[in-house]
Amino acid sequence: MTPDPVDEAVALHDRALSAWDECHYPLAADLCRRALEILEAHAGAGSPDVANVLTLLGSAEDELGAHGPAEAHHRRAAAIMGALPAQPDVLLRLRVQAALGLGGNLRRQGRYLEAEQVYRVACDDAAASYSALEMVPLHNELGVLYKFAGRLDDARARYATVRAVLEDAYGPEHPVLAAVWHNLAGLAHSRGDLAEGEAYARRSLALHRAAFPPGHPAVVADEAHLAALLQARGNHAEAEPLLRRAIGYFTDLHGPDHVDVLTNLHNLAAVLADAGDPAGAEELYRRALDGKRRTFGPDHPEVALTLHNLAALAAGRGERAPARAMAAEAHRILTPRVAADHPVLVSAAGFLAGPAEVQGRS
């Protein structure tokens, strides 16, 4: 019997989901493209099944740093679902899923206001029929967005909602809570509450270690996240090996320009700077900066964070003209994209306003 083409496409999509769960993003993207070709030919270009595959394809491309192609796929998925009835059924869920994909893509590109608008429309669509538990991904994504944009109180409110709902549904010891503690740790770090952040990071890591083997990406990511807080608290001996492990692990898994590699290069540079190795720190910051420019583009907030830290190194050496130029570039990038009290924006503005040095590292 001749296999049904749509069934074949569904099977490919299922395999892509499995590859996604295992962080095999190139394979997931390839399987999605194969499923998409079949579905467009046999279900029609405007099929919700096509939108479903496009969302996963765009998300896999986002993980690979291909944000431009990913945006095109997310926008097409959103357009397909926007043309269909938003009834409280599977179509609504696919519509919200497409919005989550597009919002995440825009957030990764540093387009925070656009991302917020997408998420808020999705919240309005979902509010009437979603349960509190079903709203968790929307609250969580808004929390992540607000944290990156420097809207820390708004982020904390969203994370508090997520934590309360998940603890009520699963209990406080369930591994699903690990992501909440991870996000709360990052938020505490941004607020300067380092002891609190370390406690949250260790909580997330403990839950992930209980759920996954030591070589799982979630475990390594949590170790690196903890290391960033350890560095900020001056615990360089514990932080450095965790960061070096993460850099090697994610380079092998995703390649040298993946966001997880670049973020951890940036954080390892901060360890070296604090440990009295400014030359080693500068080399790693510049590797991170070059990779961020290639991956995100020259005007992304992540580029500004590394420029800010390079400015701090230059200021520490008494090189005020280069430091001022880098601080000015960081300030220019961040000004239209983050809250006025974002700590790196405030630090860069202070440096430009007077003779004081750039205030620390981010």
C-alpha positions as CSV (number, residue, x, y, z in Angstrom):
1,M,0.0,0.0,0.0
2,T,1.3,3.4,-0.9
3,P,2.0,5.5,2.2
4,D,-0.1,8.6,2.8
5,P,2.2,11.7,2.1
6,V,0.7,13.6,5.0
7,D,1.3,10.7,7.4
8,E,4.9,10.7,6.2
9,A,5.2,14.4,6.9
10,V,3.7,14.0,10.4
11,A,6.3,11.2,11.1
12,L,9.1,13.5,9.9
13,H,7.8,16.3,12.2
14,D,7.6,13.8,15.1
15,R,11.3,12.9,14.5
16,A,12.1,16.6,14.3
17,L,10.5,17.1,17.7
18,S,12.6,14.3,19.1
19,A,15.8,15.8,17.6
20,W,14.8,19.1,19.2
21,D,14.4,17.6,22.6
22,E,17.9,16.1,22.2
23,C,19.3,19.6,21.1
24,H,20.2,18.2,17.7
25,Y,19.0,21.4,15.9
26,P,20.6,20.8,12.5
27,L,18.8,17.5,12.2
28,A,15.5,19.0,13.5
29,A,15.7,21.8,10.9
30,D,16.5,19.3,8.1
31,L,13.5,17.0,9.1
32,C,11.2,20.1,9.2
33,R,12.2,21.1,5.7
34,R,11.5,17.7,4.4
35,A,8.1,17.6,6.2
36,L,7.3,21.1,4.9
37,E,7.9,20.2,1.3
38,I,5.5,17.3,1.5
39,L,2.8,19.2,3.4
40,E,2.9,22.2,1.0
41,A,2.4,19.8,-1.9
42,H,-0.4,17.7,-0.3
43,A,-2.1,19.8,2.4
44,G,-1.7,23.3,0.9
45,A,0.5,26.3,1.7
46,G,-2.2,27.7,4.1
47,S,-2.6,24.5,6.1
48,P,-2.2,24.8,9.9
49,D,0.0,21.7,9.7
50,V,2.4,23.8,7.5
51,A,2.3,26.5,10.2
52,N,3.1,24.0,12.9
53,V,6.2,22.8,11.0
54,L,7.3,26.3,10.2
55,T,7.3,27.2,13.9
56,L,9.5,24.3,14.8
57,L,11.8,25.0,11.8
58,G,12.1,28.7,12.8
59,S,12.9,27.7,16.4
60,A,15.6,25.3,15.3
61,E,17.1,28.0,13.1
62,D,17.0,30.4,16.0
63,E,19.0,27.9,18.1
64,L,21.5,27.7,15.3
65,G,21.8,31.6,15.2
66,A,20.1,31.9,11.8
67,H,17.7,34.5,13.0
68,G,16.9,36.1,9.6
69,P,15.6,32.9,7.9
70,A,14.0,31.9,11.2
71,E,12.1,35.2,11.3
72,A,10.7,34.6,7.8
73,H,9.5,31.2,8.9
74,H,7.9,32.4,12.1
75,R,6.2,35.3,10.3
76,R,4.8,32.9,7.7
77,A,3.5,30.6,10.5
78,A,1.9,33.6,12.2
79,A,0.3,34.8,9.0
80,I,-1.2,31.3,8.3
81,M,-2.7,31.1,11.7
82,G,-3.8,34.7,11.7
83,A,-6.0,33.9,8.6
84,L,-7.7,31.0,10.4
85,P,-10.5,31.3,13.1
86,A,-9.0,31.8,16.5
87,Q,-11.5,29.5,18.2
88,P,-10.7,27.8,21.6
89,D,-9.3,24.6,20.0
90,V,-6.2,23.3,18.3
91,L,-6.2,26.3,15.9
92,L,-5.9,28.7,18.8
93,R,-3.1,26.8,20.3
94,L,-1.2,26.7,17.0
95,R,-1.8,30.5,16.7
96,V,-0.4,31.1,20.2
97,Q,2.5,28.7,19.5
98,A,3.4,30.7,16.3
99,A,3.3,33.9,18.3
100,L,5.6,32.5,20.9
101,G,8.1,31.5,18.2
102,L,8.0,34.9,16.5
103,G,8.3,36.7,19.8
104,G,11.3,34.6,20.8
105,N,12.9,35.3,17.5
106,L,12.5,39.1,17.9
107,R,13.7,39.0,21.5
108,R,16.9,37.1,20.4
109,Q,17.5,39.8,17.8
110,G,17.2,42.5,20.5
111,R,13.9,43.9,19.1
112,Y,12.3,44.0,22.5
113,L,9.4,46.3,21.8
114,E,8.3,44.3,18.8
115,A,8.6,41.1,20.8
116,E,6.5,42.5,23.6
117,Q,3.7,43.5,21.2
118,V,3.6,40.0,19.7
119,Y,3.5,38.4,23.2
120,R,0.7,40.7,24.4
121,V,-1.5,39.9,21.4
122,A,-1.0,36.2,22.1
123,C,-1.9,36.7,25.8
124,D,-5.1,38.5,24.7
125,D,-5.9,35.6,22.3
126,A,-5.3,33.0,25.0
127,A,-6.7,34.6,28.1
128,A,-10.4,33.6,27.6
129,S,-9.8,29.9,27.2
130,Y,-6.4,29.0,28.5
131,S,-5.9,27.6,32.0
132,A,-3.4,29.1,34.4
133,L,-1.0,26.3,33.6
134,E,-1.4,26.8,29.9
135,M,-0.6,30.5,30.3
136,V,2.8,29.6,31.9
137,P,4.9,29.7,28.6
138,L,3.5,33.2,27.8
139,H,4.3,34.6,31.3
140,N,7.7,33.0,31.2
141,E,8.6,34.4,27.8
142,L,7.5,37.9,28.9
143,G,9.6,37.5,32.0
144,V,12.7,36.6,29.9
145,L,12.0,39.5,27.6
146,Y,11.6,42.0,30.4
147,K,14.8,40.8,32.1
148,F,16.8,41.4,28.9
149,A,15.2,44.8,28.4
150,G,16.1,45.9,32.0
151,R,12.5,45.9,33.2
152,L,13.4,43.9,36.2
153,D,10.3,44.4,38.4
154,D,8.1,43.4,35.4
155,A,10.2,40.3,35.0
156,R,10.0,39.4,38.6
157,A,6.2,39.6,38.6
158,R,6.0,37.3,35.6
159,Y,8.4,34.7,37.1
160,A,6.5,34.8,40.4
161,T,3.3,33.9,38.5
162,V,5.1,31.0,36.7
163,R,6.6,29.7,39.9
164,A,3.3,29.8,41.8
165,V,1.4,28.0,39.0
166,L,4.0,25.3,38.5
167,E,4.4,24.6,42.2
168,D,0.7,24.3,42.6
169,A,0.5,21.9,39.7
170,Y,3.6,19.8,40.2
171,G,4.9,20.5,43.7
172,P,8.2,22.3,44.5
173,E,10.5,19.4,43.8
174,H,9.5,18.7,40.2
175,P,12.2,19.2,37.5
176,V,9.9,21.5,35.6
177,L,10.6,24.1,38.3
178,A,14.3,24.2,37.3
179,A,13.7,26.6,34.5
180,V,12.0,29.0,36.9
181,W,14.9,28.9,39.4
182,H,17.3,29.4,36.5
183,N,15.5,32.5,35.3
184,L,15.1,33.9,38.9
185,A,18.9,33.4,39.3
186,G,19.5,35.5,36.2
187,L,17.1,38.2,37.4
188,A,18.8,38.3,40.8
189,H,22.1,38.6,39.1
190,S,20.9,41.6,37.1
191,R,19.5,43.2,40.3
192,G,22.8,42.7,42.1
193,D,21.4,40.3,44.6
194,L,24.2,37.8,44.2
195,A,23.8,35.6,47.2
196,E,20.1,35.1,46.3
197,G,21.0,34.5,42.7
198,E,23.6,31.8,43.6
199,A,21.0,30.0,45.8
200,Y,18.5,30.0,42.9
201,A,21.1,28.8,40.5
202,R,22.2,26.0,42.8
203,R,18.5,25.0,43.2
204,S,18.0,24.9,39.4
205,L,21.2,22.8,39.0
206,A,20.1,20.3,41.7
207,L,16.8,19.7,40.0
208,H,18.3,19.3,36.6
209,R,21.1,17.0,37.9
210,A,18.3,14.8,39.5
211,A,16.5,14.6,36.2
212,F,19.2,14.3,33.6
213,P,22.7,12.7,33.1
214,P,25.8,14.9,33.7
215,G,26.3,15.5,30.0
216,H,22.8,16.9,29.3
217,P,22.7,20.4,27.9
218,A,20.4,21.6,30.7
219,V,22.9,20.5,33.3
220,V,25.9,22.2,31.5
221,A,23.9,25.4,31.0
222,D,23.0,25.5,34.7
223,E,26.6,24.9,35.7
224,A,27.6,27.8,33.5
225,H,24.8,30.0,34.8
226,L,26.0,29.2,38.4
227,A,29.5,30.1,37.3
228,A,28.5,33.6,36.2
229,L,27.1,34.2,39.7
230,L,30.2,32.7,41.3
231,Q,32.4,35.0,39.3
232,A,30.4,38.0,40.4
233,R,30.8,36.9,44.0
234,G,34.6,36.5,43.6
235,N,34.6,32.7,43.6
236,H,36.8,32.3,40.6
237,A,38.3,28.9,41.5
238,E,34.9,27.3,41.3
239,A,33.6,29.4,38.4
240,E,36.5,29.0,35.9
241,P,36.3,25.2,35.3
242,L,32.6,25.3,35.0
243,L,32.8,28.0,32.3
244,R,35.6,26.2,30.4
245,R,33.6,23.0,30.4
246,A,30.6,24.8,29.1
247,I,32.6,26.5,26.3
248,G,34.0,23.2,25.1
249,Y,30.7,21.4,25.4
250,F,28.6,24.0,23.5
251,T,31.4,24.5,20.9
252,D,31.3,20.8,20.2
253,L,27.5,20.7,20.2
254,H,26.7,23.9,18.2
255,G,29.9,25.4,16.8
256,P,32.0,28.4,17.9
257,D,29.5,31.2,17.2
258,H,26.5,29.8,19.2
259,V,25.0,32.1,21.8
260,D,25.9,29.7,24.6
261,V,29.6,29.7,23.6
262,L,29.7,33.4,23.2
263,T,28.0,34.1,26.5
264,N,30.4,31.8,28.4
265,L,33.4,33.3,26.6
266,H,32.2,36.7,27.9
267,N,31.8,35.3,31.4
268,L,35.2,33.5,31.4
269,A,36.8,36.8,30.4
270,A,35.3,38.4,33.5
271,V,36.8,35.7,35.6
272,L,40.2,36.3,34.1
273,A,39.9,40.0,34.5
274,D,39.1,39.7,38.2
275,A,41.9,37.1,38.7
276,G,44.5,39.7,37.4
277,D,44.9,38.5,33.8
278,P,43.7,41.5,31.8
279,A,45.4,40.4,28.6
280,G,43.7,37.0,28.7
281,A,40.4,38.7,29.5
282,E,40.7,41.0,26.6
283,E,41.5,38.2,24.2
284,L,38.3,36.3,25.3
285,Y,36.1,39.5,25.2
286,R,37.3,40.2,21.7
287,R,36.5,36.7,20.6
288,A,33.1,37.0,22.1
289,L,32.6,40.4,20.5
290,D,33.5,39.2,17.1
291,G,31.2,36.2,17.4
292,K,28.3,38.3,18.7
293,R,28.7,40.7,15.8
294,R,28.7,37.8,13.3
295,T,25.8,36.1,15.0
296,F,23.5,38.9,16.2
297,G,24.6,41.9,14.1
298,P,26.5,45.0,15.2
299,D,23.6,46.7,17.0
300,H,22.5,43.9,19.3
301,P,22.4,44.5,23.1
302,E,24.7,41.5,23.6
303,V,27.3,43.3,21.6
304,A,26.9,46.4,23.9
305,L,27.5,44.2,27.0
306,T,30.9,43.0,25.7
307,L,31.8,46.5,24.5
308,H,31.0,47.8,28.0
309,N,33.3,45.3,29.6
310,L,36.1,46.0,27.1
311,A,35.7,49.7,28.0
312,A,36.1,48.8,31.7
313,L,39.4,47.0,30.9
314,A,40.7,49.9,28.8
315,A,39.8,52.3,31.6
316,G,41.6,50.2,34.1
317,R,44.8,50.5,32.0
318,G,44.3,54.3,31.7
319,E,43.4,54.1,28.1
320,R,40.6,56.7,28.3
321,A,40.1,57.4,24.6
322,P,39.5,53.8,23.5
323,A,37.4,53.2,26.7
324,R,35.3,56.2,26.0
325,A,34.7,55.2,22.4
326,M,33.6,51.7,23.4
327,A,31.4,53.0,26.2
328,A,29.8,55.5,23.7
329,E,29.1,52.6,21.2
330,A,27.5,50.5,24.0
331,H,25.4,53.5,25.0
332,R,24.3,54.1,21.5
333,I,23.2,50.5,21.0
334,L,21.3,50.2,24.3
335,T,19.6,53.5,24.4
336,P,16.6,52.7,22.1
337,R,16.4,49.1,23.2
338,V,16.4,48.9,27.0
339,A,14.9,50.6,30.1
340,A,16.6,53.8,31.2
341,D,17.8,52.3,34.4
342,H,19.4,49.2,32.8
343,P,22.7,48.9,34.7
344,V,25.0,48.7,31.7
345,L,23.3,51.7,30.1
346,V,23.6,53.7,33.4
347,S,27.3,52.7,33.7
348,A,28.1,53.7,30.1
349,A,26.3,57.0,30.5
350,G,28.2,57.7,33.7
351,F,31.5,57.1,32.0
352,L,30.6,59.4,29.2
353,A,29.4,62.2,31.6
354,G,32.6,62.5,33.5
355,P,36.0,61.2,34.6
356,A,34.7,58.3,36.7
357,E,35.7,54.8,35.4
358,V,33.2,52.4,33.9
359,Q,31.4,50.8,36.8
360,G,32.4,47.2,36.8
361,R,31.5,44.5,34.4
362,S,28.2,42.9,33.3
